[in-house]
Every structure is written in C-alpha cells, then in structure tokens.
Amino acid sequence: MNSPITRQQLQNIKKYVEEDILQHNIERIVTATKERIIAHAFIPRREDQGGISRTTLKIDLSQFRIDFSYKYFEPPTSGNHPLFEMNRNLWKTHMHVIIDKLIDLFPGVSFQTDPLRTYILIDWS
C-alpha cells in the first residue's frame, strides 16, 4: 500500500492488502517468466525441461504458487486466516494481466495459453 493511507483504506484494509499481495505475485510471475525466456534464448533447454526449440518455450504454470508473505505480518499458517480466502490460482484468474505485461516486455513475441491455462507457450521464431 502506498502512503498516505486514508481512513477509507483502513476501514476496507482486507481489500487493499489482498490487492497489494495480488500485484506482488503478478510481478513475481512476470519476472520469473522473463528470466526463463532470457535464459532459454541464451541456453536452449531439452524438451523435457520445457524447451521445444531454440525459439520456443513452454512454461508450466502450476509451478507458480501465490506468495502470501506480506510486509506487515507473518504468512498465514492455518485456514482461519483471512488470506486463505484469496484465489490460489492467480495465473488462471489474472492471466490477461500477466500476458499483457509480458507482451510489453517482449514486443513481437507470441504468448499463447491452453484452454485450461496450465501452460504458456512462448514463440519468438
């Protein structure tokens, strides 16, 4: 959350904390994906490691788990914590945001997902 924090934000703090966590995780996924693309373009991987060719990369999205650590409190450890209500499949509900950020980072590169959103296929051929 950015300062100053208003009275209204404090009254609706759950919404603002969840949004902050959501943005943190979207950036984390985008950064990790960016690093994988660059590494693959530099050093091609075998198909069993997610690499199809030197100019194509398939990334399994199930590896991305939402990070609930937050700067103001310890991560939740039990189901009684309000953050357990957050969607844990972030890449499925916010894939359009993630893809848009990747397109901004890699203009001209093709990003496709399967219908179930289990992977991203990245092609820069």
Secondary structure, DSSP 8 states (H G I E B T S, - for coil): --SS--HHHHHTHHHHHHHHHHHHHHHHHHHHHHHHHHHHHHS---GGGTEEETTEEEEEGGG------BTTB----STTSGGGGS-S-HHHHSHHHHHHHHHHHSTT-EEEE-TT--EEEEE--
